[in-house]
Amino acid sequence: MMFCLMALMATSAQAAISSVTGDCVDAGSAAVVDLSSNSTTSYDDISVFAEQQGVVLGADLTLDEGGTIPAGTIVNSYIAHMDVENVENPYTQFTGSVTFDGPVLGVIYQEVPLAATDTILGNALGYHNPRRLNLDAVGYPYDAYTLTGNTLSLDCYTGGGIDEIRIIEELVPTIEKDFHADNLGPDPIGISLYDTTTYVLEITYSGPAALIQDTVPAEFKVFSVDASAGTAKALSANKGSKANKSATIITWDVPVGVGSTLKITIKTRLSPGKGHAKKGPRIHKPTSCGPLELNDGATAYEPDGQGGIALDGFGEPIIIAGPSDYKEVEAVCGSKPCAPDLTIQFTPGDPVTVSLDWDEVCDFQGADTVVYNVYRDGVLLNTEPLEDSEYEDSLTAVAGVKYCYKVVAKYTTGAYVGNTSEAEVCITPIQL
């Protein structure tokens, strides 16, 4: 029997043992153990090892139970290993079960198929041959197993040899999306209100060849896309004069694989809000601390072979995986608060009434507490810090004399504790 397969590197998130009972234990990766005779022994445990993960079958694979898996299927391999010290009697009985996350396609337990698939499904430092499950023993206890859904149950007797059974699980396509600040780690992230902030969107995909699409909101400009496999491009959702202000459509043509990644570097755009561009500080989105969310996003579609998405009989796109869940992270503000936008009006009279009004210093969604102090010509006017963004001053003014008012914002809690930001406006009454 010949097998032609291609193994691809997998990530730990792609497959896992869901649960074990009885003598079965999740023994981790087989890549660091020697499974040859008397090398990995136990009188207590059925050691279930993860072998190669994300193997793309290059040819049909015939199982001892489960029929034939067609070429192109992506599978994960596990092996249940039972070995005691080299004694003929008495036999050690092992019973237990193991349940897998993904669908189990079948098992291999006979001598020749086990040996033939060691190099293409196995990854242990060594294997012992011959070994098998002895289901038809005569004159001494025999081995037995049952495969029900994703659960393999074992009742085996091990003496002088090794009992093993290889379990083949189908890899279920998955797609995930992460969102973090460039070089700052996944959570929390930093934002800057005054300068462009760079973020990275990272899409991770495991499965057959797919056409993956995602949308980057208009608050961000796509700077670059970097695919570990396949090709990716970023196109504006709008054309013409609106192209630089619109959302961006990401398309990723990814081949079959496990753990393929697409890194999308994005930067905040200048906020078009009042006072953000034409006057006052140049504030970039996002303009506030607190939770940052992106769209549900990335979806893997079946390609039609002509650069597009395959449709089902009802004209709907065929989805392989997704959409990925949205990613919410807590934003930590930078080191510089934004300044208030101060306006002044005065009402003639004796005394003159000067009304001051200013924009609140950034909306931090409860993440920070801000209070204000008002000064005239350097003299503090309010007796207690102000929480509101307005103040009235009464003074005996002199025509032609300049009076300068300054509002100072101070952060009392949150990321900017102790920091201040100020705005100053001067008036000169001409006629009282």
ABEGO torsion letter per residue (X at the ends): XBBBBBBBBBBAAABBBABBBEABBBAEBAAABBABBGABBBAABBBBBBBBBGBBBABBBBBABGEBBBBGBBBBBBBBBBBBBBBAOBBBBBBEBBBBABBBAEBBABAAAAAAAAAAABABABBBOBBBBBAABBGBBBBBBBBBEABBBBBBBBBABBBBBBBBBBBBBBBBBBBBBBGAEAOBBBBBAABBBBBBBBBBBBEBBBBBBBBBBAABBBABBBBABEBBBBBBABBEAAAAABBBBBBBBBBBEBGBBBBBBBBBBBBABBGAAABEBBBBOBABBEBBBBBAEBBBBBBAGAGBBBBBAAGBBBBABOBBBBBBBBBBBBABBBBBBBBBBBBBEOBBBBBBBBBBBEBAGGABBBBBBBBBGGBBABABBBABABBBBBBBBBBGBBBBBBBBBBBABEAABGBBBBBBBBBBBABX
